Amino acid sequence: MLKVAKFGGSSVASAEQFKKVKDIVLSDPARKLVVVSAAGKRDSKDHKITDLLYLCHAHITYGVPCDEIFDRIRERFIEIRDQLGLSFPIEKELDAIRAKISKDMSVDELVSRGEYLTSKLMAEYLGYYFLDASDCIFMDFDGKFQPKKIADALCGALKQHDGIVIPGFYGSLPSGKVRVMSRGGSDITGSLVAAACNADMYENWTDVSGILMADPRIVENPSPISEITFAELRELAYMGASVLHEDSVAPVKEVGIPLNIRNTNDPSHPGTMIVDKASENEDVNDRFITGISGKRNFIILTVSRRLNNSNETLRDVLEILDRHKVQAEHISMGIDQFALVLSQASIGDSLYEIIGDIKTKCSPDDVEIQDNIALVAAVGRKMIFRPGISGKVFNALGKEGINIRTIAQGSDELAIIVGVDNSQFENTIRILYHSFAG
């Protein structure tokens, strides 16, 4: 059994959190590969190390001294080291970084030092080997990863060491220069490491006990999701749920490695298991909705033209949207009209220019706009086995006076999506949750 355990910034924010990580890692000998983020916030008034490093770079770029900010970074790391009783000479590393900070030091190299130093401390604390991400996470100049080269480096290291700590968030280019990933990149590192080593499990340890069925800011105490498929996760994330970024899931999804979201502060909680296929022994009476999520601020663009090839008109409209770099979120067809759901953010100030282009190219009978639309999705793989689900959803919303402006449902019935007024967004989520999930 081989597990990759990734710990986020909140899990390594202080010496006390380091102790929790050590208890978790050493409690299971299968956790041989540990990926670490930079130290995060200790409380709401604190700052992430990565944010402070970005701030240092901004100060230097504009010719402003960053000594005060860097001193705060120094104090954080020294405090963790001293409280854990470690011997790592972190002052020497910090002095070297401070001496190198200049307008010529790349922002990627500077901000990656948060993960680097946190991992150095964690490696000594666990008694594991430190493997720099620059020596095992390889990228092309266009940012694409090199799976075979990554696998060779990691598997070679595993043959020599029983336990390894790897910094998240960055890797190296063919030139040897440091390249960071997008924010949250440590999740990507963990997924890459798990896939490269063909791990049996990828554990992502954070400060929440898995994924919740709905946004806790909207629904009070929503139930946790014990198991979710990668397909369901994609649907929830696409519809606005704050879950893992798709790039951080893709490497393990492609090779079928299960991903377990766990809570460092509550390690006994099983969290959420993300799998390729749902367990076959699930109780058929389980709730058929896995989760509910949504987003505000869409536009419904309806184009009407009688006695015309609607497919040809739709093609022309989609070409116009493509020229304006606007993607249609959903499309519904009628005999003499079709409607497209578009993001207001993607349209920006181009709406009336788009309408003008449609009128010029397609000569429609009418172009109608409905704005301030919110989309809410009820996601669940079991919908396909339950007849009349759509009707039950519409009935539940109708009883509460929710006016449905548009509906969409894929052929696989993985999600039912309803469009409502922005003002009814939160209430729609609550009604669906308490009617079918709560």
C-alpha positions as CSV (number, residue, x, y, z in Angstrom):
1,M,0.0,0.0,0.0
2,L,1.3,3.4,-1.0
3,K,-0.3,6.7,0.0
4,V,0.5,10.3,-1.0
5,A,-0.5,12.8,1.6
6,K,-0.7,16.4,0.7
7,F,-1.1,19.0,3.5
8,G,-2.4,22.5,2.8
9,G,-1.2,25.8,4.2
10,S,-3.6,25.7,7.2
11,S,-2.2,22.3,8.1
12,V,1.3,23.6,8.5
13,A,0.6,27.1,9.7
14,S,2.2,26.6,13.1
15,A,4.3,24.3,15.3
16,E,1.0,22.9,16.8
17,Q,-0.2,22.1,13.3
18,F,3.1,20.4,12.4
19,K,2.5,18.1,15.4
20,K,-0.9,17.1,14.0
21,V,0.7,16.4,10.6
22,K,3.4,14.2,12.2
23,D,0.8,12.2,14.2
24,I,-1.2,11.6,10.9
25,V,1.8,10.6,8.8
26,L,3.4,8.3,11.3
27,S,0.1,6.6,12.2
28,D,0.1,4.9,8.8
29,P,3.4,3.5,7.3
30,A,1.7,3.7,3.8
31,R,2.1,7.5,3.9
32,K,5.6,7.5,2.4
33,L,5.2,10.5,0.2
34,V,4.2,13.8,1.8
35,V,3.6,17.0,-0.2
36,V,3.6,20.3,1.7
37,S,2.2,23.8,1.0
38,A,3.7,27.0,2.4
39,A,2.7,27.9,6.0
40,G,-0.7,29.4,5.9
41,K,-2.8,31.6,8.2
42,R,-2.8,30.8,11.9
43,D,-6.0,32.9,12.3
44,S,-8.2,35.3,10.4
45,K,-5.9,38.3,11.1
46,D,-2.7,36.4,10.0
47,H,-1.1,36.3,6.5
48,K,-0.1,33.4,4.3
49,I,3.6,33.1,3.8
50,T,3.0,33.0,0.0
51,D,1.1,36.3,0.2
52,L,3.9,37.9,2.1
53,L,6.5,36.7,-0.5
54,Y,4.3,38.1,-3.3
55,L,4.2,41.4,-1.4
56,C,8.0,41.4,-1.0
57,H,8.3,41.1,-4.8
58,A,5.8,43.9,-5.4
59,H,7.7,46.2,-3.1
60,I,11.0,45.5,-4.7
61,T,9.5,45.9,-8.2
62,Y,8.4,49.5,-7.3
63,G,11.6,50.3,-5.5
64,V,10.1,50.1,-2.0
65,P,12.0,48.4,0.8
66,C,10.6,45.0,1.9
67,D,12.6,44.5,5.1
68,E,9.7,44.7,7.5
69,I,7.7,42.1,5.5
70,F,10.6,39.8,5.1
71,D,11.3,40.0,8.9
72,R,7.8,38.7,9.5
73,I,8.5,35.7,7.3
74,R,11.8,35.1,9.1
75,E,10.1,35.2,12.5
76,R,7.4,32.7,11.4
77,F,9.9,30.1,10.2
78,I,12.2,30.5,13.1
79,E,9.3,30.3,15.6
80,I,8.2,27.0,14.1
81,R,11.7,25.6,14.0
82,D,12.4,26.6,17.6
83,Q,9.1,25.4,19.0
84,L,9.6,22.0,17.4
85,G,13.1,21.8,18.7
86,L,14.6,21.3,15.3
87,S,18.2,21.9,14.3
88,F,17.8,23.0,10.7
89,P,19.9,26.3,10.2
90,I,17.0,28.2,8.6
91,E,18.6,31.6,9.3
92,K,21.2,30.7,6.7
93,E,18.6,29.9,4.1
94,L,16.6,33.0,4.9
95,D,19.8,35.2,4.6
96,A,20.6,33.7,1.2
97,I,17.0,34.4,0.0
98,R,17.1,38.0,1.3
99,A,20.4,38.7,-0.3
100,K,19.1,37.4,-3.6
101,I,15.9,39.5,-3.6
102,S,16.2,42.1,-6.3
103,K,14.4,43.2,-9.4
104,D,16.3,40.5,-11.2
105,M,15.0,37.7,-9.0
106,S,12.0,36.1,-10.6
107,V,8.7,36.2,-8.8
108,D,8.4,32.4,-9.3
109,E,11.7,31.7,-7.5
110,L,10.9,34.0,-4.7
111,V,7.3,32.9,-3.9
112,S,8.3,29.2,-4.2
113,R,10.5,29.6,-1.1
114,G,7.5,29.4,1.1
115,E,6.9,25.7,0.2
116,Y,10.7,25.1,0.1
117,L,11.3,26.2,3.7
118,T,8.2,24.7,5.1
119,S,9.1,21.4,3.5
120,K,12.6,21.6,4.8
121,L,11.3,21.9,8.4
122,M,8.7,19.2,7.8
123,A,11.3,16.7,6.5
124,E,13.5,17.1,9.6
125,Y,10.5,16.9,11.9
126,L,9.2,13.6,10.3
127,G,12.6,12.1,9.8
128,Y,11.9,11.9,6.1
129,Y,14.2,12.7,3.1
130,F,13.7,16.2,1.5
131,L,13.3,16.0,-2.3
132,D,13.2,19.5,-3.9
133,A,10.3,19.9,-6.4
134,S,12.9,21.3,-8.8
135,D,14.4,17.8,-8.9
136,C,11.3,15.8,-9.5
137,I,8.4,18.0,-10.9
138,F,9.4,18.8,-14.5
139,M,7.6,21.1,-17.0
140,D,8.0,22.1,-20.6
141,F,8.5,25.8,-21.4
142,D,4.7,26.0,-22.2
143,G,3.9,24.8,-18.6
144,K,3.0,21.2,-19.6
145,F,4.2,18.5,-17.2
146,Q,6.6,15.7,-18.2
147,P,4.9,12.6,-16.6
148,K,7.7,10.1,-17.5
149,K,10.5,12.2,-16.3
150,I,8.6,13.0,-13.1
151,A,7.9,9.2,-12.6
152,D,11.5,8.3,-13.1
153,A,12.7,10.8,-10.5
154,L,10.1,9.9,-7.9
155,C,10.3,6.2,-8.3
156,G,14.1,6.4,-8.1
157,A,13.9,8.4,-4.9
158,L,11.4,5.9,-3.4
159,K,13.8,3.0,-3.9
160,Q,16.4,4.8,-1.8
161,H,14.2,6.4,0.9
162,D,11.4,5.1,3.1
163,G,9.8,8.5,3.5
164,I,10.0,11.6,1.3
165,V,8.8,15.2,1.7
166,I,8.2,17.3,-1.5
167,P,7.4,21.0,-1.7
168,G,4.2,21.7,-3.6
169,F,3.3,24.6,-5.9
170,Y,6.4,24.6,-8.1
171,G,8.7,22.6,-10.4
172,S,11.5,23.3,-12.9
173,L,11.7,24.2,-16.6
174,P,14.1,22.5,-19.0
175,S,16.5,25.5,-18.3
176,G,16.5,24.6,-14.6
177,K,14.6,27.7,-13.6
178,V,11.8,27.5,-11.0
179,R,8.3,27.7,-12.4
180,V,5.3,28.0,-10.0
181,M,1.8,26.7,-10.8
182,S,-1.5,28.6,-10.3
183,R,-2.6,29.3,-6.8
184,G,-3.5,26.1,-5.1
185,G,-0.8,24.4,-7.1
186,S,0.2,22.2,-4.2
187,D,-2.9,20.2,-4.9
188,I,-1.6,19.7,-8.5
189,T,1.7,18.6,-7.1
190,G,0.1,16.0,-4.9
191,S,-1.9,14.6,-7.7
192,L,1.1,14.5,-10.0
193,V,3.1,12.6,-7.4
194,A,0.4,10.1,-6.8
195,A,-0.1,9.4,-10.5
196,A,3.7,9.2,-11.1
197,C,4.2,6.6,-8.3
198,N,0.9,4.7,-9.1
199,A,-0.2,5.3,-5.5
200,D,-3.1,3.4,-4.0
201,M,-4.5,6.6,-2.5
202,Y,-4.1,10.3,-2.7
203,E,-5.0,12.0,0.5
204,N,-5.6,15.8,0.5
205,W,-5.5,17.1,4.0
206,T,-7.0,20.5,4.7
207,D,-9.1,22.3,7.3
208,V,-12.5,20.9,6.4
209,S,-13.9,17.3,6.7
210,G,-14.5,16.7,3.1
211,I,-16.9,18.2,0.6
212,L,-20.3,19.5,1.8
213,M,-23.6,19.0,-0.1
214,A,-24.2,22.7,-0.2
215,D,-22.5,26.0,0.6
216,P,-22.6,26.4,4.4
217,R,-22.9,30.2,3.9
218,I,-26.4,29.4,2.4
219,V,-27.5,26.2,4.0
220,E,-27.0,25.8,7.7
221,N,-24.9,22.7,8.6
222,P,-25.2,20.9,5.3
223,S,-24.4,17.2,5.3
224,P,-21.0,16.0,4.2
225,I,-20.6,14.0,1.0
226,S,-19.1,10.6,1.9
227,E,-18.5,9.5,-1.6
228,I,-18.6,11.4,-5.0
229,T,-17.5,10.5,-8.5
230,F,-15.0,12.5,-10.5
231,A,-17.9,13.3,-12.9
232,E,-20.1,14.6,-10.2
233,L,-17.2,16.7,-8.8
234,R,-16.7,18.2,-12.2
235,E,-20.3,19.2,-12.4
236,L,-20.4,20.8,-8.9
237,A,-17.1,22.7,-9.6
238,Y,-18.3,23.9,-13.0
239,M,-21.5,25.2,-11.3
240,G,-19.5,27.2,-8.7
241,A,-18.8,24.9,-5.8
242,S,-15.6,25.6,-4.0
243,V,-14.0,22.2,-4.5
244,L,-10.6,21.1,-6.0
245,H,-9.5,22.7,-9.2
246,E,-9.8,20.4,-12.2
247,D,-6.1,20.5,-12.9
248,S,-5.5,19.0,-9.4
249,V,-7.8,16.1,-10.1
250,A,-6.9,15.2,-13.7
251,P,-3.7,13.2,-13.0
252,V,-5.2,10.8,-10.5
253,K,-8.5,10.6,-12.4
254,E,-6.8,9.5,-15.5
255,V,-5.2,6.5,-13.8
256,G,-8.1,5.7,-11.4
257,I,-6.5,6.6,-8.1
258,P,-9.1,7.5,-5.4
259,L,-8.7,10.9,-3.8
260,N,-9.6,11.3,-0.1
261,I,-10.3,14.8,1.2
262,R,-9.5,14.8,5.0
263,N,-9.3,17.2,7.9
264,T,-6.0,17.7,9.7
265,N,-7.9,19.0,12.7
266,D,-10.2,16.0,12.8
267,P,-8.2,13.1,11.5
268,S,-10.7,10.5,12.6
269,H,-13.3,11.8,10.2
270,P,-13.3,9.8,7.0
271,G,-13.9,12.9,4.9
272,T,-15.0,12.6,1.2
273,M,-13.8,9.9,-1.1
274,I,-13.6,10.9,-4.8
275,V,-13.7,7.8,-7.0
276,D,-14.0,7.0,-10.7
277,K,-17.0,4.8,-10.2
278,A,-19.5,4.7,-7.3
279,S,-19.4,1.8,-4.8
280,E,-21.6,-1.1,-6.0
281,N,-22.8,-1.9,-2.5
282,E,-24.4,1.5,-1.9
283,D,-27.8,1.4,-0.3
284,V,-30.4,2.0,-3.1
285,N,-32.4,4.2,-0.6
286,D,-29.5,6.7,-0.2
287,R,-30.3,10.2,-1.3
288,F,-30.2,10.6,-5.1
289,I,-28.8,14.1,-5.0
290,T,-25.1,14.2,-4.2
291,G,-24.7,18.0,-4.0
292,I,-26.2,21.4,-4.9
293,S,-24.3,24.4,-6.3
294,G,-24.9,27.4,-8.4
295,K,-23.7,30.7,-9.8
296,R,-25.3,34.1,-10.3
297,N,-25.3,36.7,-13.1
298,F,-26.2,35.0,-16.4
299,I,-28.1,36.2,-19.5
300,I,-30.7,34.3,-21.5
301,L,-30.5,35.2,-25.1
302,T,-33.5,34.0,-27.1
303,V,-33.4,34.2,-30.9
304,S,-36.7,33.7,-32.9
305,R,-37.1,33.2,-36.6
306,R,-40.0,31.3,-38.2
307,L,-39.8,29.2,-41.4
308,N,-36.1,28.9,-41.2
309,N,-33.4,26.3,-40.7
310,S,-32.9,26.8,-36.9
311,N,-29.6,24.7,-37.0
312,E,-28.1,27.1,-39.6
313,T,-29.2,30.1,-37.5
314,L,-27.8,28.6,-34.3
315,R,-24.5,27.9,-36.1
316,D,-24.3,31.5,-37.2
317,V,-25.1,32.8,-33.7
318,L,-22.5,30.5,-32.1
319,E,-19.9,31.7,-34.6
320,I,-20.7,35.3,-33.6
321,L,-20.3,34.5,-29.9
322,D,-17.0,32.7,-30.6
323,R,-15.7,35.9,-32.3
324,H,-16.6,37.8,-29.2
325,K,-14.9,35.1,-27.0
326,V,-18.3,34.3,-25.3
327,Q,-19.1,30.7,-24.5
328,A,-22.7,29.4,-24.4
329,E,-23.3,27.6,-21.0
330,H,-26.5,26.0,-22.1
331,I,-28.7,25.8,-25.2
332,S,-32.4,24.9,-25.5
333,M,-34.2,24.5,-28.8
334,G,-37.7,25.1,-30.0
335,I,-39.5,24.9,-33.4
336,D,-39.1,28.6,-34.2
337,Q,-36.6,29.7,-31.6
338,F,-33.6,28.8,-29.4
339,A,-32.3,30.2,-26.2
340,L,-28.7,30.4,-25.0
341,V,-27.5,30.9,-21.4
342,L,-24.5,33.2,-21.4
343,S,-22.3,34.5,-18.5
344,Q,-22.6,38.3,-18.0
345,A,-19.0,38.4,-17.0
346,S,-17.8,36.9,-20.3
347,I,-20.1,39.2,-22.3
348,G,-18.9,42.4,-20.6
349,D,-19.7,45.4,-22.6
350,S,-20.2,43.5,-25.9
351,L,-23.9,42.5,-25.5
352,Y,-25.4,45.1,-27.8
353,E,-22.6,44.6,-30.4
354,I,-23.4,40.9,-30.3
355,I,-27.1,41.5,-30.8
356,G,-26.3,43.8,-33.7
357,D,-24.2,41.2,-35.3
358,I,-27.0,38.6,-34.9
359,K,-29.5,40.9,-36.5
360,T,-27.2,41.7,-39.4
361,K,-26.2,38.0,-40.0
362,C,-29.4,36.1,-39.2
363,S,-32.3,38.6,-39.8
364,P,-34.2,37.2,-36.8
365,D,-37.9,38.0,-36.1
366,D,-36.9,38.8,-32.5
367,V,-34.0,38.8,-30.1
368,E,-35.0,38.8,-26.5
369,I,-32.8,39.3,-23.4
370,Q,-33.4,38.2,-19.9
371,D,-30.7,39.3,-17.5
372,N,-29.9,38.8,-13.8
373,I,-30.3,35.1,-14.0
374,A,-28.8,32.6,-11.6
375,L,-28.2,28.9,-12.4
376,V,-28.6,26.3,-9.7
377,A,-27.6,22.6,-10.3
378,A,-28.8,19.5,-8.4
379,V,-26.1,16.9,-9.1
380,G,-26.4,13.2,-8.6
381,R,-25.5,10.0,-10.4
382,K,-28.7,8.2,-9.1
383,M,-31.1,10.5,-10.9
384,I,-31.1,8.3,-13.9
385,F,-32.6,5.5,-11.8
386,R,-35.4,7.6,-10.3
387,P,-38.3,8.4,-12.7
388,G,-39.9,11.8,-12.5
389,I,-37.1,13.6,-10.7
390,S,-37.3,16.7,-12.8
391,G,-41.0,17.0,-12.1
392,K,-40.4,16.6,-8.3
393,V,-37.8,19.4,-8.5
394,F,-40.1,21.8,-10.4
395,N,-43.0,21.0,-8.0
396,A,-40.8,21.7,-4.9
397,L,-39.7,25.0,-6.3
398,G,-43.2,25.9,-7.6
399,K,-44.7,25.4,-4.2
400,E,-42.3,28.0,-2.7
401,G,-43.1,30.5,-5.5
402,I,-39.8,30.1,-7.3
403,N,-40.2,31.2,-11.0
404,I,-38.1,28.9,-13.2
405,R,-36.8,30.9,-16.2
406,T,-34.9,28.1,-17.9
407,I,-34.1,24.4,-17.4
408,A,-31.4,22.1,-18.7
409,Q,-30.7,18.4,-18.1
410,G,-28.1,16.2,-19.8
411,S,-28.9,12.9,-21.3
412,D,-27.0,11.1,-18.6
413,E,-29.2,12.9,-16.0
414,L,-26.1,13.7,-13.9
415,A,-27.5,17.2,-13.2
416,I,-30.7,19.1,-13.4
417,I,-30.0,22.8,-13.8
418,V,-32.6,25.5,-13.3
419,G,-32.4,29.2,-14.1
420,V,-34.1,31.6,-11.6
421,D,-33.8,35.3,-10.8
422,N,-30.7,36.3,-9.0
423,S,-32.8,37.4,-6.1
424,Q,-34.1,33.8,-5.7
425,F,-30.7,32.2,-5.9
426,E,-30.1,31.4,-2.2
427,N,-33.7,30.4,-1.5
428,T,-33.6,28.0,-4.5
429,I,-30.6,26.2,-3.1
430,R,-32.2,26.0,0.4
431,I,-35.4,24.6,-1.0
432,L,-33.7,21.9,-3.1
433,Y,-31.4,20.9,-0.2
434,H,-34.2,20.6,2.4
435,S,-36.6,18.9,-0.1
436,F,-34.2,16.3,-1.4
437,A,-31.0,16.2,0.6
438,G,-31.5,17.5,4.1
